[in-house]
Amino acid sequence: MSGTRRMMKGNNTMVMRKAMGLIFGSGLVLLATGCPLLQVEVEARGVCLNYPDLQFDVTAASAAAGAGVGAMVLEKTFEFDELGPLAELVELNAEIVLDAVELTAQTGIADFAFVDTATVKLASGDPESTLPELTAYRCAGDCEPEGNGLTVPPAATDNVLPYAGADSILVHLTLDGPVPVAAGSLDVSVCLNASASESFAP
């Protein structure tokens, strides 16, 4: 990960977003031996990793770049170290795909009208992992803030199951644009969709 970064660790939670749908399907498949096999399919939409009250301070970054407030880039690197139900989806060998990142302004900034480009990159929290950093979510020139929120759409169609297989996930958030304040806070929700199929002998 390049640029000015500061690693943040703190309380983070996994929730099912309000748009989440958990769908179960089942059926019996007759094996060649004549023994039935129960096949269960699970689909979870809007599974979110939430990082509330992410603090940012762009003063130091501004000074290093020789720029003043209004000509800065907001960059933060933080870690989800409690994956909750996401770990259960990993055990099911689920296909996990990107949904959206939801940003909510809390203090310092009233909205995200200043954002020209928003990029969210994911990386494995395993220091020995060989997985490349993934540009997972991005909007550029077409970011559409609404109220005090901003939804960043997926930029990749990869199955991100390998990234969720570690004990933690690293997130690098970059907001390009004339940041109107030197410091503040925001809530971050990294949301995914998952589907899995499991067979059991009844």
For each residue, the residues with C-beta under 8 A, 3 or more apart:
1: 5 77 121 123 133 170 172
2:
3: 73 75 174
4: 60 61 64 73 75
5: 1 75 76 77 172
6: 76 77
7: 77 78 79
8: 54 55 76 77 78 79
9: 78 79 81
10: 51 78
11: 52
12: 49 50 51 52 80 81 82
13: 49 50 52 82 84
14: 47 48 49 50 82 83 84 85 86
15: 48 50
16: 20 22 44 46 47 48 85
17: 20 46 47 48 102 189 191
18: 46
19: 45 46
20: 16 17 44 45 46 47 48
21: 43 44 45 46
22: 16 42 43 44 45
23: 41 42 43 44
24: 40 41 42
25: 40 41 42
26: 38 39 40 41
27: 38 39
28: 36 37 38 39 202
29: 36 37 38 39 199
30: 34 35 36 37
31: 34 35 36 37
32:
33:
34: 30 31
35: 30 31 201
36: 28 29 30 31 201 202
37: 28 29 30 31 199 200 201 202
38: 26 27 28 29 199 200 201 202
39: 26 27 28 29 197 198 199 200
40: 24 25 26 197 198 199 200
41: 23 24 25 26 195 196 197 198
42: 22 23 24 25 92 94 194 195 196 197 198
43: 21 22 23 193 194 195 196
44: 16 20 21 22 23 47 89 94 193 194 195
45: 19 20 21 22 99 193
46: 16 17 18 19 20 21 99 191 193
47: 14 16 17 20 44 85 86 89 99 191 192 193 194
48: 14 15 16 17 20 102 189 190 191 192
49: 12 13 14 80 83 86 169 189 190 191 192
50: 12 13 14 15 187 188 189
51: 10 12 54 78 80 171 187 188 189 190
52: 11 12 13 187
53: 106 185 187
54: 8 51 76 78 173 185 186 187 188
55: 8 183 184 185
56: 74 76 108 183 184 185 186
57: 60 182 183
58: 61 62 69 72 73 74 179 182 183
59: 62 63 182 183
60: 4 57 63 64
61: 4 58 64 65 72 73 75
62: 58 59 65 67 68 69 71 72 182
63: 59 60 66
64: 4 60 61
65: 61 62 72
66: 63
67: 62 71 72
68: 62 71
69: 58 62 72 179 180 181 182
70: 178 179 180
71: 62 67 68 178
72: 58 61 62 65 67 69 178 179
73: 3 4 58 61 174 175 176 177 179
74: 56 58 173 174 175 179
75: 3 4 5 61 172 173 174 175
76: 5 6 8 54 56 172 173
77: 1 5 6 7 8 170 171 172 173
78: 7 8 9 10 51 54 170 171 173 188
79: 7 8 9 125 168 169 170 171
80: 12 49 51 83 125 168 169 171 190
81: 9 12 125 167 168
82: 12 13 14
83: 14 49 80 86 87 90 164 167 168 169
84: 13 14 87 88
85: 14 16 47 88 89
86: 14 47 49 83 89 90 96 164 192
87: 83 84 90 91 164
88: 84 85 91 92
89: 44 47 85 86 92 94 96 164 194 196
90: 83 86 87 93 94 96 161 164 165
91: 87 88
92: 42 88 89 196 198
93: 90 161 196
94: 42 44 89 90 161 194 195 196
95: 159 161 194 195 196
96: 86 89 90 159 160 161 164 192 193 194
97: 154 157 158 159 160 192 193 194
98: 136 137 154 155 156 157 158 160 192 193
99: 45 46 47 154 191 192 193
100: 137 151 152 153 154 191
101: 118 120 136 137 151 152 188 189 190 191
102: 17 48 149 150 151 152 187 188 189 191
103: 112 118 149 150 151 152 186 187 188 189
104: 148 149 186 187 189
105: 108 109 110 111 112 148 149 184 186
106: 53 184 185 186 187
107: 184 185
108: 56 105 181 182 183 184 185
109: 105 112 114 179 180 181 184 186
110: 105 148
111: 105 145 147 148
112: 103 105 109 115 118 143 145 148 149 150 175
113: 145
114: 109 175 177 178 179 180
115: 112 118 143 145 150 175 176 177
116: 140 141 143 176 177
117: 138 139 140 141 143 174 175 176 177
118: 101 103 112 115 137 138 139 140 143 150 152 173 174 175 176
119: 135 137 138 140 152 155 173 174 176
120: 101 135 136 137 138 152 171 172 173 174 190
121: 1 133 134 135 136 171 172 174
122: 133 134 136 160 163 169 170 171 172 190
123: 1 129 131 133 134 163 169 170 172
124: 129 131 162 163 165 166 169 170
125: 79 80 81 129 166 167 168 169 170
126: 129 166 167 168
127:
128:
129: 123 124 125 126 166
130:
131: 123 124 134 162 163
132:
133: 1 121 122 123 172
134: 121 122 123 131 156 158 160 163
135: 119 120 121 138 155 156
136: 98 101 120 121 122 154 155 156 160
137: 98 100 101 118 119 120 152 153 154 155 190
138: 117 118 119 120 135 152 153 155
139: 117 118 142 143 144 152 153
140: 116 117 118 119 143
141: 116 117
142: 139
143: 112 115 116 117 118 139 140 150 152
144: 139 150 151
145: 111 112 113 115 149 150
146: 149 150 151
147: 111
148: 104 105 110 111 112
149: 102 103 104 105 112 145 146
150: 102 103 112 115 118 143 144 145 146
151: 100 101 102 103 144 146
152: 100 101 102 103 118 119 120 137 138 139 143
153: 100 137 138 139
154: 97 98 99 100 136 137 157
155: 98 119 135 136 137 138
156: 98 134 135 136
157: 97 98 154
158: 97 98 134
159: 95 96 97 162
160: 96 97 98 122 134 136 163 164 192
161: 90 93 94 95 96 164 165
162: 124 131 159 165
163: 122 123 124 131 134 160 166 169
164: 83 86 87 89 90 96 160 161 169
165: 90 124 161 162
166: 124 125 126 129 163 169
167: 81 83 125 126
168: 79 80 81 83 125 126
169: 49 79 80 83 122 123 124 125 163 164 166 190
170: 1 77 78 79 122 123 124 125
171: 51 77 78 79 80 120 121 122 188 190
172: 1 5 75 76 77 120 121 122 123 133
173: 54 74 75 76 77 78 118 119 120 188
174: 3 73 74 75 117 118 119 120 121
175: 73 74 75 112 114 115 117 118 179
176: 73 115 116 117 118 119
177: 73 114 115 116 117
178: 70 71 72 114
179: 58 69 70 72 73 74 109 114 175 182
180: 69 70 109 114
181: 69 108 109 184
182: 57 58 59 62 69 108 179
183: 55 56 57 58 59 108
184: 55 56 105 106 107 108 109 181
185: 53 54 55 56 106 107 108
186: 54 56 103 104 105 106 109
187: 50 51 52 53 54 102 103 104 106
188: 50 51 54 78 101 102 103 171 173
189: 17 48 49 50 51 101 102 103 104
190: 48 49 51 80 101 120 122 137 169 171
191: 17 46 47 48 49 99 100 101 102
192: 47 48 49 86 96 97 98 99 160
193: 43 44 45 46 47 96 97 98 99
194: 42 43 44 47 89 94 95 96 97
195: 41 42 43 44 94 95
196: 41 42 43 89 92 93 94 95
197: 39 40 41 42
198: 39 40 41 42 92
199: 29 37 38 39 40
200: 37 38 39 40
201: 35 36 37 38
202: 28 36 37 38
